[in-house]
Amino acid sequence: MIRHLVAEGMGLLKERPLVSAGLTVALAVALTLGGLTLSAALWIRPILASGTGEVAVAVLLRPHLEGGVFDQWLATAEKAHPDWRFRRVPPDELAASLGERFPYLRKLLAEEGQALLPPLLEVTAPDPAAVRTLEASPAVLAVGPVATIHRTLASIARRIEAGLTAITVALVAIAFLLASIWVHLELYRHADEIAIMRLVGATEPAIRGPYLVSAAIPGLAAGLLAAAATRAGAGWLSRLTTTVGLPAIEAPGTLLAGLVAFGLLVPLGAAAFTLARHARLTDAASL
């Protein structure tokens, strides 16, 4: 029985080789893109996690602010923004940081002392971008970056992942639709044969089986191609990431197995849906 179904299914595929190849390629491309997206998402997850933490925004005040004026301004800012945390950077800490980043300033700081340094605050807020509102104050000289490199990378990664996911879903939907149309056309092309088989008492599995097999074979081939392409693509991307000192991108075995299973299930589900719909229409027409 199984050998007969496989032989009949292969016969249907051979009758429409270009359509069968098109279905295989369309599904393989969609699954490969999805596999690479998931592999990249697993790889970049630590960056995404690091991009969700708090950011301390540097706020540079004007140098002429004396102790009393500074304390008054700080008290006003804390009252206006109770959910923010303000920390005044000690002059020695600021001098050490400047000396580390700009070695040519070490001599000047040593000779002139730390009196030249303007007051510097670190403001931690739930929304770092809101700290930019302090720029309107005449006491504020400048507001530093409101996003770290990790937040920037996390934002870009989320957008890329969302875009690739949308494209993958669209391609899988197209492959599902293509499989449904293919089975639908084959059912109408062999409508007379199906009617004769039912008249002679053939069972529904014997009638529908070849169409399920003819849809499952391209799906299985697409899943295997997608698994191989995802593994090769992850290896190629890994060579790029390791070159710049980043961890390698890996395609886990469970992901590759999932691509094969999903590749098999998409056209198989499309065929089962189309066959069930065709059976309902046939039964309604016979009444």
URWO-V554809 format. One record per helix or strand. SS is the DSSP state (H for helix, E for strand). FROM is the first residue (numbers start at 1). LEN is the number of residues. Records with the same first field share a line. If there is no record, write none. Layout:
SS=FROM-LEN, FROM-LEN
//
This chain:
H=2-14, 17-34, 67-14, 91-11, 103-10, 114-3, 128-9, 149-41, 191-9, 204-40, 253-34
E=56-6, 85-4, 120-5, 140-4
//
